[in-house]
Amino acid sequence: MKEIILCKYGEIALKGLNKSSFESMMTKSVKRRLKSCGQFSVSKAQSTLYVEPLNDDSDVDMAVEKLSKIFGIVKLCRCCVLEKDMDEILTKSLDYIEDEMETARTFKVDAKRSDKKFPFKSPEICIEMGGKILERFPHLKVDVHDPDVVVTVEIRETNAYVHAGSIEGAGGIPVGSSGKAMLLLSGGIDSPVAGYMMAKRGAIISAIHFEAPPYTSDRAKMKVEKLAKIITAYCGDINFFCVPFTEIQELLRDNCPEELFTILMRRLMMEIAQRICEKEDIQALVTGESLGQVASQTMYAMVCTDAACRMPVFRPCVGMDKSEIVEIARKIDTFDTSILPYEDCCTVFTPKHPKTRPNLADVEAAQNAFDWEPYIQKAIEGTKPYLIRNA
């Protein structure tokens, strides 16, 4: 039986005259992600992408998994394709949904008739389909409020489509529709979540990581690369920049007030990151900071950090509790990797009593007391960029 995947839009459908550009971005993303799944045709109509396998070698299960992580798609339906004939719908569709119906106890039928020329109205389709299901699967009962399975019959322009349940999509808007952003990616829980959330709002994500050997190990770097690899399932390919930061951290330790160490370190990280952004035509920085979570993430500290920036700094986790961030990390499969016990450079030389209410004038005076420019340039020159691809 012919099968197809219907990918339903979310807010893209509300973009008015710009809708076609959003559709184009999402279609390109779908085609690119499905290359490893076999041959599929992709077309669009009625605020839906039609993804059709072209031969038996096409891996529909893998395609559904990949499509569920593409931003812009809110719901996927794996359907059988039938002629717009009621007899065919009532007979052939039951074989397709048999597995779901055999394991359910209750069901309801939902009909969507976008082709108003179809001779049966939606309530009539529900009655006819419900009767056939009860006849074929006598153990089932109808429950219109909380059914185990919702059988949906969609009458569209060219065909009828029947499925028994939908799959939640990633939502958001297509990656590429909102510019480019550089994620400061540590080995923690928060920053991968921040990258995911910005990609969900259409940003193309690059990532920058600061390493400090021998204080940080190769395993710490590998952990961060793995985190970047995991979020490519949602973000797409990521340009990854690894900055040698040991010398700057040692100089900070020896030449700045201990209580300002973390603030000054973050200001220098921001300076390096935005210079690389300027070279790469990237418009914004992204961090995983959550207000008040640690000493460097107080409002006073953030003000001091942002004062060193010439471009926007987005903090999508800023108003979230740790439990909320962890919930998303589990959802996107980064949590188990994030909690591996390999330290990143942010934990090196951590002051015992960091200042939670730093004064900007004091911070700037401490930073200006030393000439950082040669070391910033050296760190940028030693940065190793490479591409982390989505499988």
C-alpha positions as CSV (number, residue, x, y, z in Angstrom):
1,M,0.0,0.0,0.0
2,K,1.3,3.4,-0.9
3,E,2.5,5.4,2.1
4,I,3.4,9.1,2.6
5,I,4.4,11.4,5.5
6,L,2.4,14.6,5.9
7,C,4.4,17.3,7.7
8,K,2.1,20.0,9.1
9,Y,3.3,23.6,9.5
10,G,3.0,25.7,12.6
11,E,3.4,29.5,12.6
12,I,4.8,29.4,9.1
13,A,1.2,29.3,7.9
14,L,0.8,32.8,9.5
15,K,3.7,34.5,7.7
16,G,1.6,36.1,5.0
17,L,3.5,37.3,2.0
18,N,6.8,35.9,3.5
19,K,5.3,32.4,3.8
20,S,6.9,31.1,0.6
21,S,10.5,32.0,1.8
22,F,9.9,30.1,5.0
23,E,8.5,27.1,3.1
24,S,11.5,27.1,0.8
25,M,14.0,27.1,3.7
26,M,12.1,24.2,5.4
27,T,11.8,22.2,2.1
28,K,15.6,22.5,1.5
29,S,16.3,21.4,5.1
30,V,14.0,18.4,4.7
31,K,15.6,17.3,1.4
32,R,19.1,17.7,2.9
33,R,18.3,15.7,6.1
34,L,16.6,12.9,4.2
35,K,19.5,12.2,1.9
36,S,20.7,9.4,4.2
37,C,17.3,7.8,4.3
38,G,16.9,6.9,0.6
39,Q,14.9,8.6,-2.2
40,F,12.0,10.8,-1.3
41,S,10.0,13.4,-3.2
42,V,9.0,16.5,-1.3
43,S,6.2,18.8,-2.4
44,K,4.0,21.3,-0.6
45,A,0.3,22.2,-0.6
46,Q,-2.3,23.4,1.9
47,S,0.3,24.4,4.6
48,T,1.6,20.8,4.5
49,L,4.8,19.1,3.2
50,Y,4.2,15.8,1.4
51,V,7.2,13.5,1.8
52,E,6.8,10.4,-0.3
53,P,9.2,7.4,-0.5
54,L,10.1,6.7,-4.1
55,N,11.1,3.0,-3.7
56,D,11.1,0.1,-1.2
57,D,14.7,0.9,-0.2
58,S,13.6,4.3,1.3
59,D,13.8,4.1,5.1
60,V,10.5,5.6,6.3
61,D,11.2,5.0,10.0
62,M,14.5,6.9,9.8
63,A,12.8,9.6,7.8
64,V,10.1,10.1,10.4
65,E,12.8,10.4,13.1
66,K,14.7,13.0,11.2
67,L,11.6,15.0,10.2
68,S,10.5,15.1,13.9
69,K,13.6,17.2,14.6
70,I,13.3,19.8,11.8
71,F,12.2,23.2,13.0
72,G,9.1,24.5,11.4
73,I,7.2,21.2,11.5
74,V,4.7,20.9,14.3
75,K,3.2,17.5,13.5
76,L,3.9,14.5,11.3
77,C,1.4,12.0,10.1
78,R,2.5,8.7,8.6
79,C,-0.5,7.9,6.3
80,C,-1.7,5.5,3.7
81,V,-2.6,7.1,0.3
82,L,-6.0,6.2,-1.1
83,E,-8.3,7.3,-3.9
84,K,-11.1,9.7,-2.9
85,D,-13.6,6.9,-2.9
86,M,-15.5,6.0,0.3
87,D,-15.6,2.3,-0.4
88,E,-11.8,2.2,-0.9
89,I,-11.2,4.2,2.2
90,L,-13.4,1.9,4.3
91,T,-11.8,-1.3,3.1
92,K,-8.1,-0.6,2.4
93,S,-7.3,1.7,5.3
94,L,-8.2,-0.8,8.0
95,D,-5.3,-3.1,6.9
96,Y,-2.9,-0.1,7.3
97,I,-4.0,0.8,10.8
98,E,-4.5,-2.8,12.0
99,D,-1.5,-2.8,14.4
100,E,-2.6,0.3,16.2
101,M,-6.2,-0.9,16.5
102,E,-5.3,-4.3,17.8
103,T,-3.4,-2.9,20.8
104,A,-5.9,-0.2,21.7
105,R,-9.0,-0.3,23.8
106,T,-10.8,2.8,22.7
107,F,-10.8,5.0,19.6
108,K,-12.5,7.9,17.9
109,V,-12.6,9.0,14.2
110,D,-11.7,12.5,13.1
111,A,-12.4,13.6,9.5
112,K,-11.0,16.6,7.7
113,R,-12.7,17.3,4.4
114,S,-10.7,20.2,2.7
115,D,-12.1,19.1,-0.7
116,K,-15.7,20.2,-0.3
117,K,-16.7,18.4,-3.5
118,F,-16.3,15.0,-1.8
119,P,-19.8,13.6,-1.5
120,F,-19.6,12.7,2.2
121,K,-19.5,15.4,4.9
122,S,-17.1,15.1,7.8
123,P,-19.7,13.7,10.4
124,E,-20.8,11.1,7.8
125,I,-17.2,10.0,7.2
126,C,-16.8,9.6,10.9
127,I,-19.9,7.5,11.2
128,E,-19.1,5.2,8.3
129,M,-15.5,4.8,9.3
130,G,-16.4,4.2,13.0
131,G,-18.8,1.5,12.0
132,K,-16.3,-0.4,9.9
133,I,-13.7,-0.2,12.6
134,L,-16.1,-1.7,15.2
135,E,-17.1,-4.4,12.8
136,R,-13.4,-5.3,12.1
137,F,-12.2,-4.8,15.7
138,P,-15.1,-5.8,18.0
139,H,-12.9,-5.5,21.1
140,L,-12.8,-1.7,20.7
141,K,-15.1,0.9,22.2
142,V,-15.7,4.5,21.1
143,D,-14.4,7.2,23.4
144,V,-14.6,10.7,22.0
145,H,-13.0,12.4,25.0
146,D,-9.9,10.4,25.8
147,P,-9.4,7.7,23.2
148,D,-6.3,5.5,23.0
149,V,-6.2,6.0,19.2
150,V,-7.5,8.8,17.0
151,V,-8.1,7.6,13.4
152,T,-8.0,10.5,11.1
153,V,-9.3,10.6,7.6
154,E,-8.1,13.6,5.5
155,I,-9.8,14.3,2.2
156,R,-7.4,16.6,0.3
157,E,-7.0,17.9,-3.2
158,T,-5.7,14.8,-5.0
159,N,-6.2,11.9,-2.6
160,A,-7.5,10.6,0.7
161,Y,-5.1,10.0,3.6
162,V,-5.7,7.8,6.7
163,H,-3.6,7.5,9.8
164,A,-3.9,6.3,13.3
165,G,-2.1,8.9,15.4
166,S,0.3,11.7,14.8
167,I,3.9,12.5,15.9
168,E,4.9,15.7,17.6
169,G,7.3,17.8,15.5
170,A,10.0,20.2,16.7
171,G,7.9,23.3,16.1
172,G,9.5,26.8,15.8
173,I,10.6,28.3,12.4
174,P,13.1,27.0,9.9
175,V,16.8,27.2,10.6
176,G,18.2,30.0,8.4
177,S,15.2,32.3,8.7
178,S,16.7,34.5,11.5
179,G,20.4,35.1,10.8
180,K,23.5,33.6,12.3
181,A,24.5,33.3,16.0
182,M,27.6,32.1,17.8
183,L,27.0,29.8,20.7
184,L,29.5,29.9,23.6
185,L,29.5,26.1,24.1
186,S,30.8,24.8,27.4
187,G,30.5,21.2,28.6
188,G,27.6,22.0,30.9
189,I,23.9,21.4,30.7
190,D,22.8,24.9,29.8
191,S,24.6,26.0,26.7
192,P,23.5,23.1,24.4
193,V,19.9,23.9,25.4
194,A,20.5,27.6,24.6
195,G,21.8,26.6,21.1
196,Y,18.8,24.4,20.5
197,M,16.4,27.1,21.5
198,M,18.0,29.7,19.3
199,A,17.9,27.3,16.3
200,K,14.2,26.7,17.1
201,R,13.7,30.4,16.4
202,G,15.5,30.2,13.0
203,A,19.1,31.0,13.9
204,I,22.0,29.3,12.1
205,I,24.2,28.1,15.0
206,S,28.0,28.1,15.0
207,A,29.8,27.2,18.3
208,I,32.9,28.4,20.0
209,H,34.7,26.5,22.8
210,F,37.6,27.7,25.0
211,E,40.0,25.0,26.0
212,A,42.8,25.3,28.6
213,P,45.2,22.4,28.4
214,P,46.7,21.0,30.6
215,Y,44.1,22.2,33.0
216,T,41.4,20.7,30.7
217,S,41.8,17.3,29.1
218,D,41.2,16.0,25.6
219,R,38.2,14.2,27.0
220,A,36.7,17.6,27.9
221,K,37.1,18.8,24.4
222,M,35.7,15.5,23.0
223,K,32.7,15.9,25.3
224,V,31.9,19.4,23.9
225,E,32.3,18.1,20.3
226,K,29.9,15.3,21.1
227,L,27.4,17.9,22.5
228,A,27.7,19.9,19.3
229,K,27.2,16.7,17.3
230,I,24.0,15.8,19.2
231,I,22.4,19.2,18.6
232,T,23.1,19.1,14.9
233,A,20.1,16.8,14.7
234,Y,18.1,20.0,15.3
235,C,20.4,22.8,14.3
236,G,22.0,21.2,11.2
237,D,25.8,21.4,10.5
238,I,27.7,23.5,13.0
239,N,30.9,25.5,12.4
240,F,33.0,24.8,15.5
241,F,35.8,27.1,16.7
242,C,38.1,25.8,19.4
243,V,40.1,28.7,21.1
244,P,43.4,28.1,23.0
245,F,42.7,29.9,26.3
246,T,45.4,28.7,28.7
247,E,47.7,31.7,28.5
248,I,45.0,34.2,29.0
249,Q,43.6,32.4,32.0
250,E,47.1,32.2,33.6
251,L,47.6,35.9,33.0
252,L,44.2,36.6,34.6
253,R,45.2,34.6,37.6
254,D,48.4,36.5,38.0
255,N,47.3,40.0,37.1
256,C,43.7,40.6,38.2
257,P,41.8,40.7,41.5
258,E,40.7,37.2,42.4
259,E,37.1,38.2,43.0
260,L,36.8,39.6,39.5
261,F,38.5,36.7,37.7
262,T,35.3,35.1,36.3
263,I,33.8,38.4,35.1
264,L,37.1,39.4,33.4
265,M,37.4,35.9,31.9
266,R,33.9,36.2,30.4
267,R,34.6,39.6,29.0
268,L,37.7,38.4,27.2
269,M,35.8,35.4,25.9
270,M,33.2,37.7,24.5
271,E,35.8,39.8,22.9
272,I,37.4,36.9,21.2
273,A,34.1,35.4,20.2
274,Q,32.8,38.6,18.6
275,R,36.0,39.2,16.6
276,I,35.5,35.7,15.1
277,C,31.8,36.6,14.5
278,E,32.8,39.7,12.6
279,K,35.1,37.6,10.4
280,E,32.4,35.0,9.8
281,D,29.5,37.5,9.3
282,I,27.7,36.2,12.4
283,Q,25.3,38.7,14.0
284,A,24.9,37.7,17.6
285,L,26.3,35.7,20.6
286,V,24.4,33.1,22.5
287,T,25.1,31.9,26.1
288,G,23.4,29.4,28.4
289,E,23.2,31.8,31.3
290,S,20.3,31.7,33.7
291,L,19.7,34.7,36.0
292,G,21.1,34.2,39.5
293,Q,22.2,30.6,38.9
294,V,25.8,31.2,39.8
295,A,27.9,34.3,40.8
296,S,28.8,35.2,37.2
297,Q,25.2,35.1,36.2
298,T,23.8,37.8,38.5
299,M,22.2,40.8,36.8
300,Y,25.2,43.0,37.9
301,A,27.7,40.5,36.4
302,M,25.7,40.3,33.1
303,V,25.7,44.1,32.8
304,C,29.5,44.0,33.2
305,T,29.9,41.3,30.6
306,D,27.6,42.9,28.1
307,A,29.4,46.2,28.4
308,A,32.3,44.5,26.6
309,C,30.1,43.5,23.6
310,R,29.4,45.2,20.3
311,M,26.7,42.8,19.3
312,P,23.5,41.4,20.8
313,V,23.9,38.6,23.4
314,F,21.0,36.3,23.5
315,R,20.3,34.2,26.7
316,P,17.3,32.0,26.0
317,C,17.6,30.2,29.3
318,V,17.8,33.4,31.4
319,G,14.4,33.1,33.0
320,M,14.4,29.3,33.4
321,D,14.8,27.2,36.5
322,K,17.5,24.5,36.4
323,S,14.8,21.8,36.4
324,E,13.3,23.4,33.2
325,I,16.7,23.4,31.5
326,V,17.3,19.8,32.5
327,E,14.0,18.8,31.1
328,I,14.9,20.2,27.7
329,A,18.4,18.7,27.9
330,R,16.8,15.3,28.4
331,K,14.4,15.9,25.5
332,I,17.2,16.7,23.1
333,D,19.5,13.9,24.4
334,T,22.3,16.2,25.7
335,F,21.9,15.7,29.4
336,D,23.8,12.4,29.8
337,T,26.8,13.8,27.9
338,S,26.7,17.1,29.8
339,I,27.0,15.5,33.2
340,L,30.1,13.5,32.3
341,P,32.8,14.5,34.8
342,Y,35.3,16.3,32.5
343,E,36.0,20.0,33.5
344,D,35.9,22.9,31.0
345,C,37.9,26.0,31.3
346,C,35.1,27.9,33.1
347,T,35.9,25.8,36.2
348,V,39.7,26.5,36.1
349,F,41.0,29.0,38.8
350,T,37.5,29.6,40.1
351,P,37.7,32.2,42.9
352,K,36.6,31.2,46.4
353,H,34.6,34.4,46.8
354,P,33.6,35.8,43.4
355,K,32.0,39.2,43.4
356,T,28.2,38.9,42.8
357,R,27.7,42.7,42.5
358,P,30.7,43.9,40.5
359,N,31.0,47.5,39.6
360,L,31.5,48.2,35.9
361,A,34.1,50.9,36.6
362,D,36.1,48.6,38.8
363,V,35.9,45.8,36.2
364,E,37.0,48.0,33.4
365,A,39.9,49.5,35.5
366,A,41.1,46.0,36.3
367,Q,40.9,44.9,32.6
368,N,42.6,48.1,31.4
369,A,45.5,47.7,33.8
370,F,47.0,45.0,31.5
371,D,47.5,44.9,27.8
372,W,45.4,42.0,26.6
373,E,45.5,42.8,22.9
374,P,48.6,40.6,21.9
375,Y,47.1,37.6,23.7
376,I,43.7,38.1,22.2
377,Q,45.2,38.1,18.8
378,K,47.3,35.1,19.6
379,A,44.3,33.1,20.8
380,I,42.4,34.0,17.6
381,E,45.3,33.0,15.4
382,G,45.5,29.7,17.2
383,T,41.8,29.0,16.9
384,K,41.0,25.8,14.9
385,P,37.8,26.0,13.0
386,Y,36.1,22.8,11.6
387,L,32.7,21.6,10.6
388,I,30.6,19.2,12.7
389,R,28.1,17.6,10.4
390,N,24.7,16.3,11.0
391,A,24.7,12.6,10.2
